Amino acid sequence: MNALDTKLTAKMVNLEEKLVGQMNALDAKLTTQMNNLEEKIVNQMNDFGKNMQVQFDALKEFFGLRFEHLALEITNLKNRADNVDAKIAQLQRSGRLNRVLLLITAISPFVLALVNR
């Protein structure tokens, strides 16, 4: 019985050593795979972040240019309004404003009739 017990104990120790070795190898393999996966995810997130930054910069530039264009258009319209105001003031000073307004009033029904055709 003692010899059988010794033999079983030796086999159990041998199996335990094999199992521990396999578990360590599996743990090392899983750790390597997890590290590789983590590195891939970090790289993909970095690439995604760079791509988003490029797109954001492009949108910022596009809308910046649009706002600059709109600001120029607004300035242009203000200048035109100032020119109209100056022309009205000139007509008022010369006394011709009333004649121009009467002319516009007289012509406007004919212009509307032409436009509505």
Z-matrix of the N, CA and C atoms (Angstrom, degrees):
N
C 1 1.442
C 2 1.526 1 110.04
N 3 1.322 2 114.02 1 -38.32
C 4 1.454 3 120.02 2 179.90
C 5 1.527 4 110.64 3 -63.82
N 6 1.323 5 117.05 4 -40.37
C 7 1.460 6 121.11 5 179.57
C 8 1.532 7 109.98 6 -66.85
N 9 1.324 8 116.62 7 -38.92
C 10 1.460 9 121.07 8 178.21
C 11 1.526 10 110.62 9 -66.02
N 12 1.318 11 115.27 10 -41.14
C 13 1.466 12 120.95 11 178.62
C 14 1.525 13 110.23 12 -63.19
N 15 1.324 14 116.86 13 -41.97
C 16 1.467 15 121.59 14 179.49
C 17 1.526 16 109.69 15 -65.68
N 18 1.321 17 116.43 16 -42.50
C 19 1.456 18 120.94 17 -179.78
C 20 1.536 19 110.87 18 -64.10
N 21 1.339 20 116.97 19 -44.70
C 22 1.463 21 121.24 20 178.44
C 23 1.524 22 111.42 21 -64.72
N 24 1.326 23 115.73 22 -39.41
C 25 1.466 24 119.74 23 178.46
C 26 1.523 25 110.01 24 -63.62
N 27 1.345 26 117.06 25 -42.59
C 28 1.462 27 121.29 26 179.39
C 29 1.530 28 110.08 27 -63.29
N 30 1.345 29 117.38 28 -42.61
C 31 1.459 30 120.71 29 178.48
C 32 1.530 31 110.98 30 -65.03
N 33 1.316 32 117.09 31 -40.52
C 34 1.468 33 121.47 32 179.14
C 35 1.526 34 110.35 33 -63.69
N 36 1.350 35 115.77 34 -43.05
C 37 1.468 36 119.67 35 178.64
C 38 1.525 37 109.22 36 -63.97
N 39 1.340 38 116.89 37 -43.21
C 40 1.458 39 121.65 38 179.27
C 41 1.540 40 110.57 39 -61.92
N 42 1.339 41 117.44 40 -45.61
C 43 1.465 42 121.55 41 177.62
C 44 1.531 43 111.32 42 -63.13
N 45 1.329 44 115.18 43 -40.12
C 46 1.466 45 119.38 44 179.10
C 47 1.526 46 110.40 45 -63.36
N 48 1.343 47 116.63 46 -42.01
C 49 1.470 48 120.29 47 178.77
C 50 1.533 49 110.65 48 -63.64
N 51 1.356 50 116.48 49 -43.05
C 52 1.461 51 120.06 50 177.91
C 53 1.534 52 110.61 51 -62.35
N 54 1.332 53 115.29 52 -44.60
C 55 1.457 54 120.48 53 -179.10
C 56 1.529 55 111.16 54 -63.33
N 57 1.328 56 116.54 55 -42.66
C 58 1.468 57 120.47 56 178.14
C 59 1.524 58 109.51 57 -64.02
N 60 1.339 59 117.30 58 -41.74
C 61 1.465 60 120.84 59 177.82
C 62 1.526 61 111.58 60 -62.01
N 63 1.340 62 116.25 61 -44.90
C 64 1.465 63 120.18 62 178.70
C 65 1.532 64 111.53 63 -64.95
N 66 1.328 65 116.27 64 -39.88
C 67 1.470 66 120.40 65 178.55
C 68 1.528 67 110.34 66 -64.61
N 69 1.332 68 116.89 67 -41.86
C 70 1.471 69 120.36 68 178.21
C 71 1.532 70 110.92 69 -64.36
N 72 1.347 71 116.27 70 -42.03
C 73 1.463 72 119.88 71 178.81
C 74 1.533 73 110.39 72 -64.44
N 75 1.332 74 116.16 73 -42.90
C 76 1.459 75 120.75 74 178.38
C 77 1.528 76 110.89 75 -64.26
N 78 1.321 77 116.68 76 -41.45
C 79 1.467 78 121.10 77 178.27
C 80 1.529 79 110.49 78 -62.31
N 81 1.337 80 116.45 79 -43.29
C 82 1.468 81 120.08 80 179.20
C 83 1.535 82 110.64 81 -64.13
N 84 1.344 83 115.77 82 -41.93
C 85 1.462 84 120.17 83 179.86
C 86 1.533 85 110.97 84 -64.39
N 87 1.331 86 116.50 85 -45.16
C 88 1.463 87 120.40 86 178.68
C 89 1.524 88 111.61 87 -64.57
N 90 1.324 89 116.76 88 -39.17
C 91 1.466 90 120.31 89 178.25
C 92 1.523 91 110.34 90 -62.59
N 93 1.341 92 116.37 91 -43.29
C 94 1.466 93 120.55 92 178.37
C 95 1.525 94 110.55 93 -62.67
N 96 1.333 95 116.80 94 -45.42
C 97 1.464 96 120.40 95 179.56
C 98 1.530 97 111.47 96 -63.62
N 99 1.323 98 116.40 97 -40.56
C 100 1.470 99 119.83 98 178.55
C 101 1.526 100 110.58 99 -64.94
N 102 1.327 101 117.01 100 -41.80
C 103 1.468 102 120.22 101 178.36
C 104 1.530 103 111.01 102 -63.58
N 105 1.348 104 116.45 103 -42.64
C 106 1.468 105 120.15 104 177.61
C 107 1.530 106 111.21 105 -62.98
N 108 1.323 107 116.09 106 -43.40
C 109 1.462 108 120.82 107 179.11
C 110 1.529 109 110.85 108 -63.86
N 111 1.315 110 116.06 109 -43.13
C 112 1.465 111 120.32 110 178.29
C 113 1.532 112 110.54 111 -61.27
N 114 1.329 113 116.22 112 -42.31
C 115 1.467 114 120.38 113 179.27
C 116 1.531 115 110.70 114 -63.72
N 117 1.346 116 116.80 115 -42.57
C 118 1.467 117 120.21 116 177.91
C 119 1.528 118 110.92 117 -61.86
N 120 1.323 119 116.62 118 -44.28
C 121 1.468 120 120.59 119 -179.35
C 122 1.520 121 110.56 120 -63.65
N 123 1.334 122 116.68 121 -43.70
C 124 1.468 123 120.31 122 179.13
C 125 1.527 124 110.17 123 -62.26
N 126 1.337 125 117.12 124 -43.15
C 127 1.469 126 120.30 125 178.43
C 128 1.529 127 111.51 126 -63.32
N 129 1.338 128 116.42 127 -42.41
C 130 1.462 129 119.68 128 178.56
C 131 1.525 130 111.33 129 -64.38
N 132 1.326 131 116.38 130 -40.25
C 133 1.469 132 119.61 131 178.14
C 134 1.527 133 110.43 132 -65.76
N 135 1.325 134 117.30 133 -39.63
C 136 1.468 135 120.34 134 177.18
C 137 1.525 136 110.91 135 -63.62
N 138 1.350 137 116.08 136 -43.96
C 139 1.467 138 119.84 137 177.52
C 140 1.527 139 110.76 138 -62.20
N 141 1.333 140 116.10 139 -42.39
C 142 1.461 141 120.83 140 178.28
C 143 1.529 142 110.45 141 -61.67
N 144 1.328 143 116.13 142 -43.62
C 145 1.464 144 120.33 143 178.61
C 146 1.517 145 111.88 144 -62.82
N 147 1.341 146 116.68 145 -41.60
C 148 1.470 147 120.05 146 178.37
C 149 1.522 148 110.48 147 -64.94
N 150 1.338 149 116.15 148 -42.39
C 151 1.461 150 120.84 149 179.00
C 152 1.525 151 110.73 150 -62.14
N 153 1.323 152 116.77 151 -43.80
C 154 1.463 153 120.55 152 178.43
C 155 1.525 154 110.61 153 -63.28
N 156 1.336 155 117.13 154 -38.97
C 157 1.464 156 120.57 155 179.28
C 158 1.525 157 110.48 156 -64.75
N 159 1.341 158 116.31 157 -41.32
C 160 1.469 159 120.18 158 178.27
C 161 1.530 160 109.97 159 -62.34
N 162 1.330 161 116.32 160 -44.92
C 163 1.464 162 119.76 161 179.55
C 164 1.526 163 111.02 162 -64.83
N 165 1.334 164 116.10 163 -40.64
C 166 1.467 165 120.01 164 178.88
C 167 1.525 166 110.44 165 -63.42
N 168 1.332 167 116.84 166 -43.16
C 169 1.469 168 120.42 167 178.54
C 170 1.526 169 111.05 168 -62.58
N 171 1.348 170 115.89 169 -39.93
C 172 1.471 171 119.59 170 178.98
C 173 1.527 172 110.73 171 -64.68
N 174 1.334 173 116.58 172 -42.88
C 175 1.466 174 119.73 173 177.94
C 176 1.523 175 111.47 174 -64.90
N 177 1.332 176 114.92 175 -40.49
C 178 1.463 177 119.55 176 179.41
C 179 1.526 178 110.18 177 -61.85
N 180 1.327 179 116.06 178 -43.18
C 181 1.464 180 120.50 179 179.43
C 182 1.530 181 110.25 180 -65.90
N 183 1.343 182 116.25 181 -44.63
C 184 1.463 183 120.27 182 -179.60
C 185 1.527 184 110.86 183 -59.48
N 186 1.351 185 115.82 184 -50.90
C 187 1.459 186 118.35 185 -178.11
C 188 1.519 187 111.50 186 -70.52
N 189 1.328 188 117.00 187 -30.63
C 190 1.462 189 119.67 188 175.05
C 191 1.515 190 110.81 189 -62.11
N 192 1.338 191 115.81 190 -43.92
C 193 1.465 192 119.86 191 177.31
C 194 1.523 193 110.94 192 -65.41
N 195 1.331 194 116.72 193 -39.80
C 196 1.466 195 120.12 194 178.47
C 197 1.529 196 110.17 195 -62.47
N 198 1.347 197 116.54 196 -42.64
C 199 1.461 198 119.33 197 -179.38
C 200 1.524 199 110.81 198 -67.99
N 201 1.336 200 116.91 199 -36.85
C 202 1.466 201 119.36 200 175.95
C 203 1.527 202 109.97 201 -62.53
N 204 1.343 203 115.89 202 -43.23
C 205 1.465 204 120.62 203 178.83
C 206 1.532 205 110.24 204 -61.67
N 207 1.337 206 116.29 205 -44.59
C 208 1.463 207 119.55 206 179.41
C 209 1.522 208 111.35 207 -64.67
N 210 1.332 209 116.96 208 -38.08
C 211 1.464 210 120.11 209 178.17
C 212 1.528 211 110.27 210 -63.09
N 213 1.335 212 116.76 211 -40.61
C 214 1.467 213 119.86 212 177.24
C 215 1.527 214 111.13 213 -65.24
N 216 1.329 215 116.10 214 -40.69
C 217 1.467 216 119.77 215 177.97
C 218 1.525 217 110.83 216 -63.10
N 219 1.329 218 116.71 217 -41.91
C 220 1.467 219 120.49 218 178.91
C 221 1.523 220 110.11 219 -63.49
N 222 1.329 221 116.21 220 -43.35
C 223 1.467 222 120.12 221 177.66
C 224 1.519 223 110.32 222 -61.12
N 225 1.330 224 116.37 223 -42.58
C 226 1.465 225 121.18 224 178.28
C 227 1.529 226 110.90 225 -61.07
N 228 1.345 227 116.61 226 -44.55
C 229 1.465 228 120.04 227 178.83
C 230 1.526 229 111.73 228 -64.68
N 231 1.335 230 116.64 229 -38.96
C 232 1.471 231 119.76 230 177.09
C 233 1.524 232 110.26 231 -62.62
N 234 1.327 233 116.30 232 -42.06
C 235 1.468 234 119.74 233 178.67
C 236 1.528 235 110.93 234 -63.01
N 237 1.330 236 115.66 235 -41.83
C 238 1.463 237 119.01 236 178.58
C 239 1.526 238 110.95 237 -64.99
N 240 1.335 239 116.75 238 -39.87
C 241 1.470 240 120.01 239 177.54
C 242 1.524 241 110.41 240 -64.33
N 243 1.334 242 116.25 241 -40.27
C 244 1.469 243 119.74 242 176.58
C 245 1.523 244 110.54 243 -61.92
N 246 1.336 245 116.77 244 -40.17
C 247 1.468 246 120.45 245 178.04
C 248 1.528 247 111.15 246 -63.79
N 249 1.336 248 116.25 247 -40.63
C 250 1.468 249 120.19 248 178.02
C 251 1.525 250 109.71 249 -64.63
N 252 1.343 251 116.22 250 -44.11
C 253 1.472 252 119.79 251 177.73
C 254 1.522 253 110.81 252 -59.72
N 255 1.323 254 116.18 253 -42.37
C 256 1.470 255 120.02 254 179.61
C 257 1.527 256 110.57 255 -64.52
N 258 1.332 257 116.77 256 -39.62
C 259 1.470 258 120.43 257 179.46
C 260 1.526 259 110.27 258 -65.99
N 261 1.347 260 116.27 259 -41.88
C 262 1.471 261 120.11 260 177.84
C 263 1.522 262 110.15 261 -62.35
N 264 1.333 263 116.32 262 -44.14
C 265 1.471 264 119.81 263 178.52
C 266 1.529 265 110.51 264 -61.19
N 267 1.324 266 116.65 265 -40.16
C 268 1.474 267 120.83 266 178.86
C 269 1.530 268 110.29 267 -64.18
N 270 1.346 269 116.10 268 -42.58
C 271 1.465 270 119.52 269 178.08
C 272 1.525 271 111.36 270 -65.19
N 273 1.350 272 116.24 271 -37.52
C 274 1.466 273 119.28 272 178.00
C 275 1.524 274 110.62 273 -64.03
N 276 1.326 275 115.60 274 -43.64
C 277 1.469 276 119.57 275 -179.30
C 278 1.530 277 111.43 276 -64.04
N 279 1.319 278 115.52 277 -36.85
C 280 1.469 279 118.44 278 -177.66
C 281 1.525 280 112.09 279 -83.27
N 282 1.336 281 117.22 280 -8.41
C 283 1.459 282 120.28 281 -179.84
C 284 1.512 283 113.25 282 80.08
N 285 1.312 284 117.70 283 7.11
C 286 1.469 285 120.66 284 -177.82
C 287 1.523 286 112.36 285 -91.32
N 288 1.340 287 117.69 286 -6.73
C 289 1.469 288 120.07 287 -176.32
C 290 1.525 289 111.17 288 -60.98
N 291 1.333 290 116.58 289 -43.98
C 292 1.468 291 119.12 290 -179.05
C 293 1.523 292 111.06 291 -62.19
N 294 1.333 293 117.03 292 -39.32
C 295 1.468 294 119.81 293 178.87
C 296 1.528 295 110.94 294 -65.73
N 297 1.363 296 117.00 295 -39.78
C 298 1.474 297 120.81 296 179.06
C 299 1.521 298 110.11 297 -65.50
N 300 1.338 299 117.08 298 -43.07
C 301 1.466 300 120.04 299 178.98
C 302 1.527 301 111.16 300 -64.15
N 303 1.324 302 116.64 301 -40.24
C 304 1.464 303 119.63 302 176.51
C 305 1.528 304 111.16 303 -63.36
N 306 1.320 305 116.62 304 -40.04
C 307 1.458 306 120.85 305 178.58
C 308 1.526 307 110.87 306 -64.34
N 309 1.348 308 116.18 307 -43.67
C 310 1.477 309 120.27 308 178.62
C 311 1.519 310 109.56 309 -62.71
N 312 1.320 311 116.90 310 -43.37
C 313 1.467 312 121.00 311 179.91
C 314 1.521 313 110.84 312 -62.69
N 315 1.319 314 116.23 313 -38.77
C 316 1.464 315 119.85 314 -179.09
C 317 1.520 316 111.85 315 -72.24
N 318 1.317 317 117.77 316 -35.98
C 319 1.467 318 121.91 317 -175.72
C 320 1.523 319 112.19 318 -83.91
N 321 1.336 320 118.98 319 -29.65
C 322 1.469 321 121.63 320 -170.68
C 323 1.525 322 114.17 321 -55.79
N 324 1.347 323 122.35 322 -38.71
C 325 1.476 324 118.77 323 177.63
C 326 1.526 325 112.54 324 -62.11
N 327 1.335 326 116.19 325 -36.98
C 328 1.471 327 119.19 326 179.06
C 329 1.530 328 111.13 327 -69.05
N 330 1.332 329 116.01 328 -39.41
C 331 1.476 330 120.33 329 178.12
C 332 1.518 331 109.69 330 -64.90
N 333 1.331 332 117.47 331 -43.99
C 334 1.467 333 120.63 332 178.51
C 335 1.524 334 111.13 333 -62.13
N 336 1.325 335 116.88 334 -39.18
C 337 1.466 336 119.91 335 178.78
C 338 1.520 337 110.87 336 -64.02
N 339 1.340 338 116.71 337 -39.55
C 340 1.467 339 120.05 338 177.96
C 341 1.524 340 111.33 339 -67.35
N 342 1.307 341 116.21 340 -40.60
C 343 1.473 342 120.58 341 -178.06
C 344 1.520 343 110.63 342 -68.23
N 345 1.317 344 117.16 343 -38.17
C 346 1.466 345 121.06 344 -176.28
C 347 1.518 346 113.55 345 -78.70
N 348 1.315 347 118.24 346 -4.39
C 349 1.471 348 120.37 347 179.12
C 350 1.482 349 111.43 348 -66.31
